[in-house]
Amino acid sequence: MDTKKILVTGGAGFIGSHLVDALLSRGNEVVVYDNLSSGKKEFLDHCKDDIDLQVRDLVTDKELVDVLRDIDHVYHVAANPDVRVGADDTWVSVEQNIIATYNLLEAMRKAKPSDPASISFTSTSTVYGNASVFPTPEDYGPLMPISQYGASKLASEAIMSAFADNFGIKATVCRFANVVGSRSTHGILFDFYHKLKNDPSKLEILGDGLQRKSYIHVSDCVNGVIHATETQGSNFEYFNVGTADYAVINQIPGIVTEAMGLKDVEFHYTGGHKGAGWKGDVKFMSLAVDKILATGWKYELNSTQTLEKAVREIISDLEA
Ligand SMILES: NC(=O)c1ccc[n+]([C@@H]2O[C@H](COP(=O)([O-])OP(=O)(O)OC[C@H]3O[C@@H](n4cnc5c(N)ncnc54)[C@H](O)[C@@H]3O)[C@@H](O)[C@H]2O)c1
């Protein structure tokens, strides 16, 4: 096992806290860097004595270079992950995703100019926009995101590519499908659960219900990112991290109501934006995952199994 001192930005969030668990279990020394805007200290309570938690902000931190001086590898997970917010606020993803990523890369290059830390970046399927090839491979193009969020992640990938070439920062870009599981604080299962708790007789579903999307369980996702990072040979690489199948949105209300023990719930469809849930939502997302599978990684659960397991985990978190 190759143990390292690793910094996880966004390590107190949903995906980040699972990544912290996986890295600790592999014997790494872990520094969690998080401004706790959506992350929660409670997600790290069980391992608080084993980590160094730095409550700091990537946008404003004047001492970021010092934090990075003795770091071997960075998992850059911090972001504003809300795709919907961009329809009203076009600045948040520029600041929290593009500027935060630039600040991090610039600090990495200054912290150890002759031997910079390497980085893994949690990007997203939304960089593909409304793709015309399914499943969509990593080399699909042109990339035309339709959300401010997707655009900000694509811009961050591009800046990272230039830093990799110019300053020798090895980078692994992982484009995630929809990630679900315990400690979720957003997403369709979380939304449906809260709507049904509010009114168990009816459920509003954004869009026409015919959207098709690939889902991955957070434990499969985290293992995928670590595996891609550890097996990557070249200096800069992209990997889709998802399942080879997808679920239709119409399946999900039944999965959630069954897990909550509800019957005779009326489902209402908003029609949304051109059938999608909201401005910036894609109607069909299915990722080609042959590249990461070829590295020897395997996921345990397909999209439907993922949703069935994750909703039970979310209910158990929220009703604990
Ligand atoms: N959840 C998904 O389905 C999904 C899909 C694709 C990609 N991603 C990406 O995965 C990553 C994690 O997403 P998540 O779902 O766990 O979201 P999350 O909101 O739970 O995690 C983001 C974390 O980053 C922290 N953070 C935000 N801005 C920060 C800043 N300026 N400085 C320091 N910390 C900051 C938050 O407090 C939070 O802990 C994000 O980069 C997101 O874009 C998520």
The ligand as an SDF file (V2000), in Angstrom:
LIG
                    3D

 44 48  0  0  0  0  0  0  0  0999 V2000
  -23.5670   14.3630   -5.9830 N   0  0  0  0  0  0  0  0  0  0  0  0
  -23.5050   14.1210   -7.2740 C   0  0  0  0  0  0  0  0  0  0  0  0
  -24.3900   13.4560   -7.8540 O   0  0  0  0  0  0  0  0  0  0  0  0
  -22.3420   14.6250   -8.1000 C   0  0  0  0  0  0  0  0  0  0  0  0
  -22.3060   14.3060   -9.4690 C   0  0  0  0  0  0  0  0  0  0  0  0
  -21.2500   14.7670  -10.2280 C   0  0  0  0  0  0  0  0  0  0  0  0
  -20.2160   15.4860   -9.6440 C   0  0  0  0  0  0  0  0  0  0  0  0
  -20.2840   15.7940   -8.3160 N   0  0  0  0  0  0  0  0  0  0  0  0
  -19.1940   16.5680   -7.7380 C   0  0  0  0  0  0  0  0  0  0  0  0
  -18.7110   15.8860   -6.5870 O   0  0  0  0  0  0  0  0  0  0  0  0
  -18.2590   16.8340   -5.6250 C   0  0  0  0  0  0  0  0  0  0  0  0
  -18.9290   16.5900   -4.2740 C   0  0  0  0  0  0  0  0  0  0  0  0
  -20.3190   16.7610   -4.3960 O   0  0  0  0  0  0  0  0  0  0  0  0
  -21.3000   16.4200   -3.2010 P   0  0  0  0  0  0  0  0  0  0  0  0
  -22.5370   15.9180   -3.8340 O   0  0  0  0  0  0  0  0  0  0  0  0
  -20.5900   15.6010   -2.2080 O   0  0  0  0  0  0  0  0  0  0  0  0
  -21.6160   17.8720   -2.6370 O   0  0  0  0  0  0  0  0  0  0  0  0
  -21.4580   18.4840   -1.1780 P   0  0  0  0  0  0  0  0  0  0  0  0
  -22.1120   19.8320   -1.2360 O   0  0  0  0  0  0  0  0  0  0  0  0
  -21.9230   17.5200   -0.1510 O   0  0  0  0  0  0  0  0  0  0  0  0
  -19.8850   18.6470   -1.0400 O   0  0  0  0  0  0  0  0  0  0  0  0
  -19.1750   19.8100   -1.3910 C   0  0  0  0  0  0  0  0  0  0  0  0
  -18.2720   20.1500   -0.2250 C   0  0  0  0  0  0  0  0  0  0  0  0
  -17.4350   21.2550   -0.5890 O   0  0  0  0  0  0  0  0  0  0  0  0
  -17.4180   22.2020    0.4790 C   0  0  0  0  0  0  0  0  0  0  0  0
  -17.1350   23.5010   -0.1320 N   0  0  0  0  0  0  0  0  0  0  0  0
  -17.9030   24.1750   -1.0350 C   0  0  0  0  0  0  0  0  0  0  0  0
  -17.3040   25.3270   -1.3900 N   0  0  0  0  0  0  0  0  0  0  0  0
  -16.1160   25.3810   -0.7210 C   0  0  0  0  0  0  0  0  0  0  0  0
  -15.0570   26.3260   -0.6690 C   0  0  0  0  0  0  0  0  0  0  0  0
  -15.1180   27.4780   -1.3550 N   0  0  0  0  0  0  0  0  0  0  0  0
  -13.9980   26.0800    0.1430 N   0  0  0  0  0  0  0  0  0  0  0  0
  -13.9410   24.9300    0.8720 C   0  0  0  0  0  0  0  0  0  0  0  0
  -14.9240   23.9980    0.8710 N   0  0  0  0  0  0  0  0  0  0  0  0
  -15.9990   24.2220    0.0840 C   0  0  0  0  0  0  0  0  0  0  0  0
  -18.8030   22.0940    1.1140 C   0  0  0  0  0  0  0  0  0  0  0  0
  -18.8880   22.5730    2.4400 O   0  0  0  0  0  0  0  0  0  0  0  0
  -19.0410   20.5870    1.0130 C   0  0  0  0  0  0  0  0  0  0  0  0
  -18.5180   19.9160    2.1580 O   0  0  0  0  0  0  0  0  0  0  0  0
  -18.5480   18.2240   -6.2110 C   0  0  0  0  0  0  0  0  0  0  0  0
  -17.3800   18.6820   -6.8400 O   0  0  0  0  0  0  0  0  0  0  0  0
  -19.6120   17.9440   -7.2310 C   0  0  0  0  0  0  0  0  0  0  0  0
  -19.6060   18.9020   -8.2560 O   0  0  0  0  0  0  0  0  0  0  0  0
  -21.3170   15.3860   -7.5260 C   0  0  0  0  0  0  0  0  0  0  0  0
  1  2  1  0
  2  3  2  0
  2  4  1  0
  4  5  1  0
  4 44  2  0
  5  6  2  0
  6  7  1  0
  7  8  2  0
  8  9  1  0
  8 44  1  0
  9 10  1  0
  9 42  1  0
 10 11  1  0
 11 12  1  0
 11 40  1  0
 12 13  1  0
 13 14  1  0
 14 15  2  0
 14 16  1  0
 14 17  1  0
 17 18  1  0
 18 19  2  0
 18 20  1  0
 18 21  1  0
 21 22  1  0
 22 23  1  0
 23 24  1  0
 23 38  1  0
 24 25  1  0
 25 26  1  0
 25 36  1  0
 26 27  1  0
 26 35  1  0
 27 28  2  0
 28 29  1  0
 29 30  1  0
 29 35  2  0
 30 31  1  0
 30 32  2  0
 32 33  1  0
 33 34  2  0
 34 35  1  0
 36 37  1  0
 36 38  1  0
 38 39  1  0
 40 41  1  0
 40 42  1  0
 42 43  1  0
M  CHG  2   8   1  16  -1
M  END
$$$$
